[in-house]
Amino acid sequence: MPIIDNARDFGRIAAANAINDVYAMGGKPLLALSVLGMPINKLPTEVITEILNGGVEICKEAGIPLSVQEATA
């Protein structure tokens, strides 16, 4: 987990780390799947949105399609 105060940067770092893990194992990322578990009663939805947006940015920069499924409670 990256230790950082900016939610968007947190998402960017987390996504970059995950993509890097695939390359480190000799793979080539074909698709990214966004799975997120956050305590919605403790974090504002705006913060969670910024985390996801950071991940989206990295996937776009890397040319990797991102699949996102909106959760329902």
PDB file of N, CA, C and O in Angstrom:
ATOM      1  N   MET A   1       0.829  -1.188   0.000  1.00  0.00           N
ATOM      2  CA  MET A   1       0.000   0.000   0.000  1.00  0.00           C
ATOM      3  C   MET A   1       0.867   1.242   0.000  1.00  0.00           C
ATOM      4  O   MET A   1       1.746   1.395   0.848  1.00  0.00           O
ATOM      5  N   PRO A   2       0.626   2.112  -0.932  1.00  0.00           N
ATOM      6  CA  PRO A   2       1.386   3.371  -0.907  1.00  0.00           C
ATOM      7  C   PRO A   2       0.920   4.264   0.250  1.00  0.00           C
ATOM      8  O   PRO A   2      -0.274   4.356   0.537  1.00  0.00           O
ATOM      9  N   ILE A   3       1.869   4.909   0.895  1.00  0.00           N
ATOM     10  CA  ILE A   3       1.553   5.855   1.965  1.00  0.00           C
ATOM     11  C   ILE A   3       1.628   7.247   1.354  1.00  0.00           C
ATOM     12  O   ILE A   3       2.714   7.777   1.116  1.00  0.00           O
ATOM     13  N   ILE A   4       0.464   7.831   1.106  1.00  0.00           N
ATOM     14  CA  ILE A   4       0.397   9.125   0.441  1.00  0.00           C
ATOM     15  C   ILE A   4      -0.926   9.797   0.815  1.00  0.00           C
ATOM     16  O   ILE A   4      -1.926   9.119   1.049  1.00  0.00           O
ATOM     17  N   ASP A   5      -0.926  11.108   0.867  1.00  0.00           N
ATOM     18  CA  ASP A   5      -2.118  11.849   1.288  1.00  0.00           C
ATOM     19  C   ASP A   5      -3.093  12.144   0.151  1.00  0.00           C
ATOM     20  O   ASP A   5      -4.260  12.434   0.410  1.00  0.00           O
ATOM     21  N   ASN A   6      -2.645  12.077  -1.089  1.00  0.00           N
ATOM     22  CA  ASN A   6      -3.479  12.426  -2.230  1.00  0.00           C
ATOM     23  C   ASN A   6      -4.165  11.174  -2.772  1.00  0.00           C
ATOM     24  O   ASN A   6      -3.498  10.222  -3.178  1.00  0.00           O
ATOM     25  N   ALA A   7      -5.499  11.179  -2.778  1.00  0.00           N
ATOM     26  CA  ALA A   7      -6.258   9.992  -3.178  1.00  0.00           C
ATOM     27  C   ALA A   7      -5.991   9.587  -4.629  1.00  0.00           C
ATOM     28  O   ALA A   7      -5.838   8.402  -4.922  1.00  0.00           O
ATOM     29  N   ARG A   8      -5.933  10.565  -5.537  1.00  0.00           N
ATOM     30  CA  ARG A   8      -5.684  10.240  -6.946  1.00  0.00           C
ATOM     31  C   ARG A   8      -4.299   9.631  -7.126  1.00  0.00           C
ATOM     32  O   ARG A   8      -4.136   8.664  -7.870  1.00  0.00           O
ATOM     33  N   ASP A   9      -3.316  10.185  -6.458  1.00  0.00           N
ATOM     34  CA  ASP A   9      -1.965   9.618  -6.528  1.00  0.00           C
ATOM     35  C   ASP A   9      -1.927   8.214  -5.940  1.00  0.00           C
ATOM     36  O   ASP A   9      -1.220   7.345  -6.450  1.00  0.00           O
ATOM     37  N   PHE A  10      -2.683   7.988  -4.868  1.00  0.00           N
ATOM     38  CA  PHE A  10      -2.778   6.654  -4.278  1.00  0.00           C
ATOM     39  C   PHE A  10      -3.258   5.657  -5.326  1.00  0.00           C
ATOM     40  O   PHE A  10      -2.676   4.584  -5.482  1.00  0.00           O
ATOM     41  N   GLY A  11      -4.316   6.012  -6.040  1.00  0.00           N
ATOM     42  CA  GLY A  11      -4.844   5.142  -7.085  1.00  0.00           C
ATOM     43  C   GLY A  11      -3.857   4.930  -8.217  1.00  0.00           C
ATOM     44  O   GLY A  11      -3.737   3.825  -8.746  1.00  0.00           O
ATOM     45  N   ARG A  12      -3.150   5.989  -8.589  1.00  0.00           N
ATOM     46  CA  ARG A  12      -2.143   5.886  -9.656  1.00  0.00           C
ATOM     47  C   ARG A  12      -1.021   4.926  -9.251  1.00  0.00           C
ATOM     48  O   ARG A  12      -0.608   4.073 -10.036  1.00  0.00           O
ATOM     49  N   ILE A  13      -0.540   5.076  -8.030  1.00  0.00           N
ATOM     50  CA  ILE A  13       0.552   4.226  -7.552  1.00  0.00           C
ATOM     51  C   ILE A  13       0.093   2.772  -7.444  1.00  0.00           C
ATOM     52  O   ILE A  13       0.808   1.862  -7.862  1.00  0.00           O
ATOM     53  N   ALA A  14      -1.089   2.556  -6.889  1.00  0.00           N
ATOM     54  CA  ALA A  14      -1.603   1.196  -6.742  1.00  0.00           C
ATOM     55  C   ALA A  14      -1.749   0.511  -8.103  1.00  0.00           C
ATOM     56  O   ALA A  14      -1.374  -0.652  -8.257  1.00  0.00           O
ATOM     57  N   ALA A  15      -2.289   1.225  -9.081  1.00  0.00           N
ATOM     58  CA  ALA A  15      -2.453   0.649 -10.420  1.00  0.00           C
ATOM     59  C   ALA A  15      -1.098   0.372 -11.073  1.00  0.00           C
ATOM     60  O   ALA A  15      -0.895  -0.683 -11.673  1.00  0.00           O
ATOM     61  N   ALA A  16      -0.184   1.317 -10.953  1.00  0.00           N
ATOM     62  CA  ALA A  16       1.152   1.127 -11.541  1.00  0.00           C
ATOM     63  C   ALA A  16       1.854  -0.075 -10.907  1.00  0.00           C
ATOM     64  O   ALA A  16       2.516  -0.846 -11.602  1.00  0.00           O
ATOM     65  N   ASN A  17       1.710  -0.236  -9.592  1.00  0.00           N
ATOM     66  CA  ASN A  17       2.318  -1.382  -8.908  1.00  0.00           C
ATOM     67  C   ASN A  17       1.723  -2.695  -9.403  1.00  0.00           C
ATOM     68  O   ASN A  17       2.451  -3.662  -9.628  1.00  0.00           O
ATOM     69  N   ALA A  18       0.412  -2.732  -9.571  1.00  0.00           N
ATOM     70  CA  ALA A  18      -0.245  -3.951 -10.035  1.00  0.00           C
ATOM     71  C   ALA A  18       0.191  -4.305 -11.460  1.00  0.00           C
ATOM     72  O   ALA A  18       0.470  -5.465 -11.763  1.00  0.00           O
ATOM     73  N   ILE A  19       0.244  -3.300 -12.324  1.00  0.00           N
ATOM     74  CA  ILE A  19       0.682  -3.538 -13.709  1.00  0.00           C
ATOM     75  C   ILE A  19       2.135  -3.991 -13.725  1.00  0.00           C
ATOM     76  O   ILE A  19       2.500  -4.895 -14.477  1.00  0.00           O
ATOM     77  N   ASN A  20       2.962  -3.364 -12.896  1.00  0.00           N
ATOM     78  CA  ASN A  20       4.369  -3.741 -12.824  1.00  0.00           C
ATOM     79  C   ASN A  20       4.538  -5.194 -12.386  1.00  0.00           C
ATOM     80  O   ASN A  20       5.433  -5.884 -12.873  1.00  0.00           O
ATOM     81  N   ASP A  21       3.694  -5.663 -11.479  1.00  0.00           N
ATOM     82  CA  ASP A  21       3.760  -7.057 -11.039  1.00  0.00           C
ATOM     83  C   ASP A  21       3.554  -8.016 -12.198  1.00  0.00           C
ATOM     84  O   ASP A  21       4.216  -9.051 -12.272  1.00  0.00           O
ATOM     85  N   VAL A  22       2.643  -7.683 -13.104  1.00  0.00           N
ATOM     86  CA  VAL A  22       2.406  -8.536 -14.273  1.00  0.00           C
ATOM     87  C   VAL A  22       3.659  -8.591 -15.142  1.00  0.00           C
ATOM     88  O   VAL A  22       4.092  -9.667 -15.552  1.00  0.00           O
ATOM     89  N   TYR A  23       4.239  -7.419 -15.419  1.00  0.00           N
ATOM     90  CA  TYR A  23       5.466  -7.387 -16.220  1.00  0.00           C
ATOM     91  C   TYR A  23       6.608  -8.123 -15.521  1.00  0.00           C
ATOM     92  O   TYR A  23       7.398  -8.800 -16.180  1.00  0.00           O
ATOM     93  N   ALA A  24       6.705  -8.002 -14.204  1.00  0.00           N
ATOM     94  CA  ALA A  24       7.781  -8.652 -13.453  1.00  0.00           C
ATOM     95  C   ALA A  24       7.703 -10.176 -13.560  1.00  0.00           C
ATOM     96  O   ALA A  24       8.720 -10.862 -13.452  1.00  0.00           O
ATOM     97  N   MET A  25       6.500 -10.702 -13.773  1.00  0.00           N
ATOM     98  CA  MET A  25       6.333 -12.150 -13.927  1.00  0.00           C
ATOM     99  C   MET A  25       6.456 -12.587 -15.386  1.00  0.00           C
ATOM    100  O   MET A  25       6.203 -13.745 -15.720  1.00  0.00           O
ATOM    101  N   GLY A  26       6.848 -11.648 -16.253  1.00  0.00           N
ATOM    102  CA  GLY A  26       7.035 -11.976 -17.658  1.00  0.00           C
ATOM    103  C   GLY A  26       5.757 -11.917 -18.479  1.00  0.00           C
ATOM    104  O   GLY A  26       5.735 -12.360 -19.627  1.00  0.00           O
ATOM    105  N   GLY A  27       4.704 -11.378 -17.905  1.00  0.00           N
ATOM    106  CA  GLY A  27       3.430 -11.302 -18.601  1.00  0.00           C
ATOM    107  C   GLY A  27       3.250  -9.986 -19.329  1.00  0.00           C
ATOM    108  O   GLY A  27       4.072  -9.075 -19.226  1.00  0.00           O
ATOM    109  N   LYS A  28       2.158  -9.908 -20.066  1.00  0.00           N
ATOM    110  CA  LYS A  28       1.765  -8.673 -20.747  1.00  0.00           C
ATOM    111  C   LYS A  28       0.308  -8.413 -20.380  1.00  0.00           C
ATOM    112  O   LYS A  28      -0.565  -9.216 -20.709  1.00  0.00           O
ATOM    113  N   PRO A  29       0.037  -7.299 -19.701  1.00  0.00           N
ATOM    114  CA  PRO A  29      -1.348  -7.018 -19.295  1.00  0.00           C
ATOM    115  C   PRO A  29      -2.257  -6.840 -20.513  1.00  0.00           C
ATOM    116  O   PRO A  29      -1.959  -6.059 -21.417  1.00  0.00           O
ATOM    117  N   LEU A  30      -3.349  -7.565 -20.519  1.00  0.00           N
ATOM    118  CA  LEU A  30      -4.329  -7.451 -21.598  1.00  0.00           C
ATOM    119  C   LEU A  30      -5.556  -6.678 -21.159  1.00  0.00           C
ATOM    120  O   LEU A  30      -6.218  -6.032 -21.971  1.00  0.00           O
ATOM    121  N   LEU A  31      -5.859  -6.747 -19.868  1.00  0.00           N
ATOM    122  CA  LEU A  31      -7.052  -6.132 -19.313  1.00  0.00           C
ATOM    123  C   LEU A  31      -6.821  -5.920 -17.824  1.00  0.00           C
ATOM    124  O   LEU A  31      -6.207  -6.755 -17.159  1.00  0.00           O
ATOM    125  N   ALA A  32      -7.305  -4.822 -17.312  1.00  0.00           N
ATOM    126  CA  ALA A  32      -7.261  -4.576 -15.870  1.00  0.00           C
ATOM    127  C   ALA A  32      -8.682  -4.649 -15.338  1.00  0.00           C
ATOM    128  O   ALA A  32      -9.616  -4.132 -15.951  1.00  0.00           O
ATOM    129  N   LEU A  33      -8.834  -5.291 -14.200  1.00  0.00           N
ATOM    130  CA  LEU A  33     -10.129  -5.395 -13.541  1.00  0.00           C
ATOM    131  C   LEU A  33     -10.053  -4.617 -12.239  1.00  0.00           C
ATOM    132  O   LEU A  33      -9.194  -4.882 -11.398  1.00  0.00           O
ATOM    133  N   SER A  34     -10.935  -3.676 -12.077  1.00  0.00           N
ATOM    134  CA  SER A  34     -10.946  -2.849 -10.877  1.00  0.00           C
ATOM    135  C   SER A  34     -11.803  -3.513  -9.807  1.00  0.00           C
ATOM    136  O   SER A  34     -13.016  -3.659  -9.960  1.00  0.00           O
ATOM    137  N   VAL A  35     -11.144  -3.913  -8.718  1.00  0.00           N
ATOM    138  CA  VAL A  35     -11.849  -4.479  -7.572  1.00  0.00           C
ATOM    139  C   VAL A  35     -11.463  -3.627  -6.380  1.00  0.00           C
ATOM    140  O   VAL A  35     -10.280  -3.469  -6.079  1.00  0.00           O
ATOM    141  N   LEU A  36     -12.451  -3.082  -5.708  1.00  0.00           N
ATOM    142  CA  LEU A  36     -12.169  -2.139  -4.640  1.00  0.00           C
ATOM    143  C   LEU A  36     -13.063  -2.423  -3.451  1.00  0.00           C
ATOM    144  O   LEU A  36     -14.282  -2.534  -3.586  1.00  0.00           O
ATOM    145  N   GLY A  37     -12.451  -2.538  -2.297  1.00  0.00           N
ATOM    146  CA  GLY A  37     -13.205  -2.692  -1.061  1.00  0.00           C
ATOM    147  C   GLY A  37     -12.814  -1.564  -0.118  1.00  0.00           C
ATOM    148  O   GLY A  37     -11.666  -1.489   0.319  1.00  0.00           O
ATOM    149  N   MET A  38     -13.737  -0.708   0.189  1.00  0.00           N
ATOM    150  CA  MET A  38     -13.466   0.449   1.056  1.00  0.00           C
ATOM    151  C   MET A  38     -14.583   0.578   2.074  1.00  0.00           C
ATOM    152  O   MET A  38     -15.732   0.240   1.792  1.00  0.00           O
ATOM    153  N   PRO A  39     -14.247   1.066   3.252  1.00  0.00           N
ATOM    154  CA  PRO A  39     -15.297   1.315   4.248  1.00  0.00           C
ATOM    155  C   PRO A  39     -16.065   2.592   3.899  1.00  0.00           C
ATOM    156  O   PRO A  39     -15.652   3.690   4.272  1.00  0.00           O
ATOM    157  N   ILE A  40     -17.172   2.445   3.190  1.00  0.00           N
ATOM    158  CA  ILE A  40     -17.896   3.621   2.690  1.00  0.00           C
ATOM    159  C   ILE A  40     -18.467   4.484   3.808  1.00  0.00           C
ATOM    160  O   ILE A  40     -18.784   5.654   3.592  1.00  0.00           O
ATOM    161  N   ASN A  41     -18.596   3.916   4.988  1.00  0.00           N
ATOM    162  CA  ASN A  41     -19.085   4.719   6.099  1.00  0.00           C
ATOM    163  C   ASN A  41     -17.948   5.477   6.798  1.00  0.00           C
ATOM    164  O   ASN A  41     -18.198   6.232   7.737  1.00  0.00           O
ATOM    165  N   LYS A  42     -16.707   5.281   6.350  1.00  0.00           N
ATOM    166  CA  LYS A  42     -15.557   5.964   6.947  1.00  0.00           C
ATOM    167  C   LYS A  42     -14.826   6.889   5.972  1.00  0.00           C
ATOM    168  O   LYS A  42     -14.173   7.845   6.392  1.00  0.00           O
ATOM    169  N   LEU A  43     -14.935   6.606   4.677  1.00  0.00           N
ATOM    170  CA  LEU A  43     -14.301   7.432   3.648  1.00  0.00           C
ATOM    171  C   LEU A  43     -15.373   8.086   2.795  1.00  0.00           C
ATOM    172  O   LEU A  43     -16.328   7.423   2.389  1.00  0.00           O
ATOM    173  N   PRO A  44     -15.231   9.370   2.518  1.00  0.00           N
ATOM    174  CA  PRO A  44     -16.199  10.021   1.625  1.00  0.00           C
ATOM    175  C   PRO A  44     -16.138   9.391   0.226  1.00  0.00           C
ATOM    176  O   PRO A  44     -15.070   8.991  -0.237  1.00  0.00           O
ATOM    177  N   THR A  45     -17.279   9.311  -0.426  1.00  0.00           N
ATOM    178  CA  THR A  45     -17.308   8.727  -1.769  1.00  0.00           C
ATOM    179  C   THR A  45     -16.429   9.519  -2.738  1.00  0.00           C
ATOM    180  O   THR A  45     -15.938   8.960  -3.719  1.00  0.00           O
ATOM    181  N   GLU A  46     -16.226  10.809  -2.476  1.00  0.00           N
ATOM    182  CA  GLU A  46     -15.353  11.615  -3.343  1.00  0.00           C
ATOM    183  C   GLU A  46     -13.909  11.107  -3.287  1.00  0.00           C
ATOM    184  O   GLU A  46     -13.206  11.113  -4.297  1.00  0.00           O
ATOM    185  N   VAL A  47     -13.477  10.676  -2.122  1.00  0.00           N
ATOM    186  CA  VAL A  47     -12.114  10.141  -1.976  1.00  0.00           C
ATOM    187  C   VAL A  47     -11.990   8.819  -2.723  1.00  0.00           C
ATOM    188  O   VAL A  47     -11.004   8.583  -3.420  1.00  0.00           O
ATOM    189  N   ILE A  48     -12.985   7.967  -2.575  1.00  0.00           N
ATOM    190  CA  ILE A  48     -12.968   6.677  -3.269  1.00  0.00           C
ATOM    191  C   ILE A  48     -12.987   6.897  -4.781  1.00  0.00           C
ATOM    192  O   ILE A  48     -12.288   6.202  -5.518  1.00  0.00           O
ATOM    193  N   THR A  49     -13.777   7.850  -5.241  1.00  0.00           N
ATOM    194  CA  THR A  49     -13.828   8.176  -6.669  1.00  0.00           C
ATOM    195  C   THR A  49     -12.468   8.633  -7.168  1.00  0.00           C
ATOM    196  O   THR A  49     -12.047   8.243  -8.257  1.00  0.00           O
ATOM    197  N   GLU A  50     -11.782   9.448  -6.396  1.00  0.00           N
ATOM    198  CA  GLU A  50     -10.454   9.930  -6.792  1.00  0.00           C
ATOM    199  C   GLU A  50      -9.448   8.781  -6.876  1.00  0.00           C
ATOM    200  O   GLU A  50      -8.606   8.760  -7.774  1.00  0.00           O
ATOM    201  N   ILE A  51      -9.528   7.827  -5.950  1.00  0.00           N
ATOM    202  CA  ILE A  51      -8.648   6.654  -6.002  1.00  0.00           C
ATOM    203  C   ILE A  51      -8.871   5.904  -7.306  1.00  0.00           C
ATOM    204  O   ILE A  51      -7.917   5.555  -8.001  1.00  0.00           O
ATOM    205  N   LEU A  52     -10.133   5.656  -7.636  1.00  0.00           N
ATOM    206  CA  LEU A  52     -10.447   4.952  -8.880  1.00  0.00           C
ATOM    207  C   LEU A  52     -10.002   5.743 -10.105  1.00  0.00           C
ATOM    208  O   LEU A  52      -9.487   5.167 -11.064  1.00  0.00           O
ATOM    209  N   ASN A  53     -10.199   7.055 -10.078  1.00  0.00           N
ATOM    210  CA  ASN A  53      -9.775   7.886 -11.211  1.00  0.00           C
ATOM    211  C   ASN A  53      -8.268   7.822 -11.425  1.00  0.00           C
ATOM    212  O   ASN A  53      -7.801   7.846 -12.564  1.00  0.00           O
ATOM    213  N   GLY A  54      -7.510   7.741 -10.344  1.00  0.00           N
ATOM    214  CA  GLY A  54      -6.062   7.589 -10.480  1.00  0.00           C
ATOM    215  C   GLY A  54      -5.702   6.297 -11.187  1.00  0.00           C
ATOM    216  O   GLY A  54      -4.808   6.278 -12.033  1.00  0.00           O
ATOM    217  N   GLY A  55      -6.392   5.217 -10.848  1.00  0.00           N
ATOM    218  CA  GLY A  55      -6.159   3.939 -11.526  1.00  0.00           C
ATOM    219  C   GLY A  55      -6.533   3.983 -12.985  1.00  0.00           C
ATOM    220  O   GLY A  55      -5.845   3.407 -13.828  1.00  0.00           O
ATOM    221  N   VAL A  56      -7.625   4.668 -13.290  1.00  0.00           N
ATOM    222  CA  VAL A  56      -8.059   4.822 -14.683  1.00  0.00           C
ATOM    223  C   VAL A  56      -6.986   5.557 -15.489  1.00  0.00           C
ATOM    224  O   VAL A  56      -6.676   5.168 -16.615  1.00  0.00           O
ATOM    225  N   GLU A  57      -6.429   6.605 -14.917  1.00  0.00           N
ATOM    226  CA  GLU A  57      -5.385   7.376 -15.615  1.00  0.00           C
ATOM    227  C   GLU A  57      -4.201   6.491 -15.989  1.00  0.00           C
ATOM    228  O   GLU A  57      -3.715   6.545 -17.119  1.00  0.00           O
ATOM    229  N   ILE A  58      -3.737   5.682 -15.048  1.00  0.00           N
ATOM    230  CA  ILE A  58      -2.574   4.828 -15.309  1.00  0.00           C
ATOM    231  C   ILE A  58      -2.894   3.796 -16.385  1.00  0.00           C
ATOM    232  O   ILE A  58      -2.075   3.545 -17.269  1.00  0.00           O
ATOM    233  N   CYS A  59      -4.074   3.201 -16.313  1.00  0.00           N
ATOM    234  CA  CYS A  59      -4.445   2.217 -17.333  1.00  0.00           C
ATOM    235  C   CYS A  59      -4.505   2.856 -18.721  1.00  0.00           C
ATOM    236  O   CYS A  59      -4.071   2.255 -19.704  1.00  0.00           O
ATOM    237  N   LYS A  60      -5.044   4.073 -18.797  1.00  0.00           N
ATOM    238  CA  LYS A  60      -5.071   4.775 -20.085  1.00  0.00           C
ATOM    239  C   LYS A  60      -3.662   5.044 -20.588  1.00  0.00           C
ATOM    240  O   LYS A  60      -3.364   4.823 -21.761  1.00  0.00           O
ATOM    241  N   GLU A  61      -2.792   5.522 -19.699  1.00  0.00           N
ATOM    242  CA  GLU A  61      -1.405   5.794 -20.089  1.00  0.00           C
ATOM    243  C   GLU A  61      -0.699   4.536 -20.582  1.00  0.00           C
ATOM    244  O   GLU A  61       0.124   4.599 -21.496  1.00  0.00           O
ATOM    245  N   ALA A  62      -1.021   3.392 -19.976  1.00  0.00           N
ATOM    246  CA  ALA A  62      -0.378   2.133 -20.343  1.00  0.00           C
ATOM    247  C   ALA A  62      -1.058   1.454 -21.526  1.00  0.00           C
ATOM    248  O   ALA A  62      -0.562   0.450 -22.039  1.00  0.00           O
ATOM    249  N   GLY A  63      -2.200   2.003 -21.962  1.00  0.00           N
ATOM    250  CA  GLY A  63      -2.923   1.402 -23.086  1.00  0.00           C
ATOM    251  C   GLY A  63      -3.598   0.091 -22.710  1.00  0.00           C
ATOM    252  O   GLY A  63      -3.754  -0.796 -23.550  1.00  0.00           O
ATOM    253  N   ILE A  64      -3.999  -0.032 -21.452  1.00  0.00           N
ATOM    254  CA  ILE A  64      -4.636  -1.256 -20.966  1.00  0.00           C
ATOM    255  C   ILE A  64      -6.112  -0.970 -20.703  1.00  0.00           C
ATOM    256  O   ILE A  64      -6.435  -0.080 -19.916  1.00  0.00           O
ATOM    257  N   PRO A  65      -7.012  -1.712 -21.351  1.00  0.00           N
ATOM    258  CA  PRO A  65      -8.436  -1.510 -21.086  1.00  0.00           C
ATOM    259  C   PRO A  65      -8.760  -1.836 -19.629  1.00  0.00           C
ATOM    260  O   PRO A  65      -8.192  -2.763 -19.050  1.00  0.00           O
ATOM    261  N   LEU A  66      -9.663  -1.076 -19.052  1.00  0.00           N
ATOM    262  CA  LEU A  66     -10.047  -1.259 -17.653  1.00  0.00           C
ATOM    263  C   LEU A  66     -11.523  -1.622 -17.568  1.00  0.00           C
ATOM    264  O   LEU A  66     -12.382  -0.930 -18.114  1.00  0.00           O
ATOM    265  N   SER A  67     -11.796  -2.708 -16.882  1.00  0.00           N
ATOM    266  CA  SER A  67     -13.176  -3.130 -16.650  1.00  0.00           C
ATOM    267  C   SER A  67     -13.568  -2.721 -15.241  1.00  0.00           C
ATOM    268  O   SER A  67     -12.910  -3.096 -14.271  1.00  0.00           O
ATOM    269  N   VAL A  68     -14.639  -1.954 -15.132  1.00  0.00           N
ATOM    270  CA  VAL A  68     -15.109  -1.489 -13.833  1.00  0.00           C
ATOM    271  C   VAL A  68     -16.570  -1.875 -13.682  1.00  0.00           C
ATOM    272  O   VAL A  68     -17.392  -1.555 -14.541  1.00  0.00           O
ATOM    273  N   GLN A  69     -16.892  -2.550 -12.610  1.00  0.00           N
ATOM    274  CA  GLN A  69     -18.267  -2.909 -12.304  1.00  0.00           C
ATOM    275  C   GLN A  69     -18.702  -2.104 -11.098  1.00  0.00           C
ATOM    276  O   GLN A  69     -18.074  -2.174 -10.042  1.00  0.00           O
ATOM    277  N   GLU A  70     -19.762  -1.346 -11.246  1.00  0.00           N
ATOM    278  CA  GLU A  70     -20.277  -0.572 -10.129  1.00  0.00           C
ATOM    279  C   GLU A  70     -20.933  -1.503  -9.128  1.00  0.00           C
ATOM    280  O   GLU A  70     -21.749  -2.349  -9.495  1.00  0.00           O
ATOM    281  N   ALA A  71     -20.577  -1.346  -7.875  1.00  0.00           N
ATOM    282  CA  ALA A  71     -21.138  -2.188  -6.824  1.00  0.00           C
ATOM    283  C   ALA A  71     -22.506  -1.688  -6.413  1.00  0.00           C
ATOM    284  O   ALA A  71     -22.795  -0.494  -6.485  1.00  0.00           O
ATOM    285  N   THR A  72     -23.328  -2.598  -5.991  1.00  0.00           N
ATOM    286  CA  THR A  72     -24.614  -2.243  -5.436  1.00  0.00           C
ATOM    287  C   THR A  72     -24.688  -2.794  -4.025  1.00  0.00           C
ATOM    288  O   THR A  72     -24.193  -3.887  -3.747  1.00  0.00           O
ATOM    289  N   ALA A  73     -25.302  -2.040  -3.146  1.00  0.00           N
ATOM    290  CA  ALA A  73     -25.373  -2.466  -1.747  1.00  0.00           C
ATOM    291  C   ALA A  73     -26.595  -3.296  -1.495  1.00  0.00           C
ATOM    292  O   ALA A  73     -26.818  -3.742  -0.369  1.00  0.00           O
TER     293      ALA A  73
END
